[in-house]
Amino acid sequence: MLKEGDGNLLYADCNRNRNQIQIHSTVTDHPALCFTLTGPTGWLAVEIPGSYGVRAGDNHNLTVTTTDNGHTETRTVTKGTRSYIANAIGEDVMVVELRVT
């Protein structure tokens, strides 16, 4: 669920654009949810339950904030790389914010 943002980070159809941000979740109908940056920076408050992985676009670093049973964690994913955000598929991890600065 998209909650709020600055308008520069938009939900998008996943395609072969390597600059898209991808969030992998066990509870979505697709292998990933994708987002495109339309400005130099962007942020988006979201709720993506069942999250287990994220990929930053090739041109920008990404800060991802997650919650898991009341514990909040923020990590930076270096441009063009992937990061696992859960120890095992099925954990109750939710992505709650994406930020590109």
PLY file of the C-alpha trace (Angstrom):
ply
format ascii 1.0
element vertex 101
property float x
property float y
property float z
element edge 100
property int vertex1
property int vertex2
end_header
0.00 0.00 0.00
1.31 3.42 -0.99
0.81 5.95 1.82
2.54 9.23 1.00
5.65 10.66 -0.63
7.17 13.61 -2.42
5.99 12.59 -5.91
9.46 11.69 -7.20
9.32 7.96 -6.41
6.46 6.31 -8.29
5.01 2.81 -8.46
5.76 1.38 -11.93
5.34 -1.73 -14.02
8.43 -3.89 -13.67
10.49 -4.02 -16.85
14.08 -4.47 -17.93
15.00 -0.94 -16.78
17.92 -1.61 -14.44
17.39 1.74 -12.76
14.11 0.62 -11.16
13.89 -0.09 -7.45
12.52 -3.58 -6.78
10.96 -4.89 -3.57
10.44 -8.66 -3.36
7.57 -9.90 -1.21
5.93 -13.22 -0.45
2.42 -11.74 -0.42
2.20 -10.01 -3.81
0.85 -11.40 -7.06
4.11 -10.56 -8.86
7.73 -11.53 -8.14
8.53 -7.88 -7.33
7.00 -4.46 -6.84
8.86 -1.79 -8.80
9.37 1.93 -8.35
10.89 4.56 -10.64
12.68 7.72 -9.54
11.50 10.77 -11.54
13.64 13.45 -9.86
17.11 13.75 -8.33
15.81 12.53 -4.95
12.64 10.90 -3.68
10.91 9.27 -0.76
7.86 7.13 -0.34
6.05 5.81 2.72
4.64 2.36 1.93
3.42 -0.83 3.56
4.78 -3.91 1.79
4.27 -6.95 4.05
6.19 -10.17 3.57
9.21 -8.30 2.24
12.39 -10.32 1.89
14.62 -8.52 -0.62
15.31 -5.22 -2.31
17.32 -4.07 -5.31
18.52 -0.49 -5.74
18.56 1.03 -9.23
21.86 1.21 -11.10
22.13 5.00 -10.75
21.33 5.65 -7.10
21.76 4.38 -3.55
18.59 3.52 -1.66
17.73 3.73 2.03
15.10 1.20 3.11
13.29 1.19 6.45
11.62 -2.01 7.60
9.64 -3.14 10.63
9.47 -6.64 12.09
7.31 -7.25 15.16
7.88 -3.74 16.51
11.60 -3.59 15.64
12.55 -0.91 13.09
15.69 -1.16 10.96
17.12 1.19 8.35
19.75 0.09 5.84
21.40 1.51 2.75
21.47 -0.55 -0.43
24.29 0.49 -2.75
23.31 1.34 -6.33
22.91 -1.70 -8.57
23.00 -4.22 -5.72
20.53 -6.46 -3.91
20.01 -6.89 -0.20
18.04 -9.48 1.74
15.89 -7.87 4.41
14.66 -11.04 6.11
16.50 -14.10 7.32
13.97 -16.46 5.76
11.05 -16.13 3.41
7.87 -15.87 5.39
9.09 -13.69 8.23
6.83 -10.84 9.20
8.97 -8.05 7.71
7.34 -5.00 6.19
9.03 -2.30 4.10
7.68 1.02 5.38
9.87 3.63 3.67
12.01 4.04 0.56
14.36 7.02 0.25
16.78 8.08 -2.49
19.05 11.03 -1.65
0 1
1 2
2 3
3 4
4 5
5 6
6 7
7 8
8 9
9 10
10 11
11 12
12 13
13 14
14 15
15 16
16 17
17 18
18 19
19 20
20 21
21 22
22 23
23 24
24 25
25 26
26 27
27 28
28 29
29 30
30 31
31 32
32 33
33 34
34 35
35 36
36 37
37 38
38 39
39 40
40 41
41 42
42 43
43 44
44 45
45 46
46 47
47 48
48 49
49 50
50 51
51 52
52 53
53 54
54 55
55 56
56 57
57 58
58 59
59 60
60 61
61 62
62 63
63 64
64 65
65 66
66 67
67 68
68 69
69 70
70 71
71 72
72 73
73 74
74 75
75 76
76 77
77 78
78 79
79 80
80 81
81 82
82 83
83 84
84 85
85 86
86 87
87 88
88 89
89 90
90 91
91 92
92 93
93 94
94 95
95 96
96 97
97 98
98 99
99 100
